[in-house]
């Protein structure tokens, strides 16, 4: 791994405000005229399982420079031009405002963070990206946004206006992504999504108002809830009860599930909003137990999902099926229950079983994040694929010019670790490219259970084992 140098974020006063008004939020997003449901509140939009321990930023791939030159600088013209001239600079500088500290720090530690750091490490080990015949290593310039929306947007703006980095990576969470898409678009910078969905951005994308934004991670209607409806039909499930976190993520998921459940003839018996940070969900779980649905859907964040599963166990409530939202795809949360989550379904999804290349990446990821417990089976494979696609787009464009690279991204098809044919349709990663949409824990192993050829298991466990039976089935390992 390349040597790393850390430095403190020197921005003063960036963390002074911890929340934004709706008007300020839309100002950052650049979409003030759009009709957008932002949910209840902007603070704490994505909760994590742990707090960050550092307020520093990390750069990889070489020393940090505080003023990279404009990305479109051309080398002097030679007498005979046989192709594009390589950039005059020697490095590609990529910047980001990421949650190194604060409530979202887990996502930088175990989700998109390891994915982009590993990619940069691999690119630099090969000498860099080949831009018009010139090998250019990548240098990262990462600021700590402290999991604060206002700070994140200010730092993202600084990266583009003052630091003049060549490219930027996305911040963490759906709400931050919503705002960042507008900020990047206003500066004519490409922005690919990381940990966040784009249900609230789709209309603006369809109108052509976000030409620089590319959505990569799958999400509610693209195409997790449609696939979950297909799975429910296959299983013969007729009823569901829903718990959802009362903010942007949960509101989007429960709304989309209503649409696709209805289309599949599945009845939703109850739809209960849960405030972030709730400490007791026993009354909600007891109500659902009385309803006796076939499947319980928990569109909540990791802390609330952990609490909900604990409560089901304590009440000895064993529904036939459980779909667990964010966190349900992580080995860490699975291991908390020592095999008790076997049979639980999760949003995602990928499995080391899918190919030798994916298995090798999983093993490399395990080593990088410090153990199997820190691996997530939703985003990391998608992030690796998007970065491989991005690197190939830069090489094909043979320039660091944002417009030319974006044009390649809109039209090109590339092979990545996730798909032989990876491409965007209307700036959304095409549904055919994903390794999976829904997974299930079986014997401590993550399996893709999508209807169709991407399924990695012979059988979906339905009804799932009881909470008491499941630990005896589990190996608590991914092999």
Helices and strands as residue ranges (DSSP letters): E 4-8, H 22-29, E 56-60, E 91-98, H 105-110, H 112-125, E 129-131, E 134-144, H 149-161, E 167-168, H 174-186, E 191-192, H 202-206, E 213-214, H 224-235, E 239-245, H 248-263, E 267-274, H 282-291, E 295-299, H 302-314, E 321-324, H 331-336, E 345-347, G 352-354, H 356-369, G 372-374, H 380-397, H 402-411, E 424-425, E 428-429, G 431-433, E 438-442, E 445-448, H 467-473
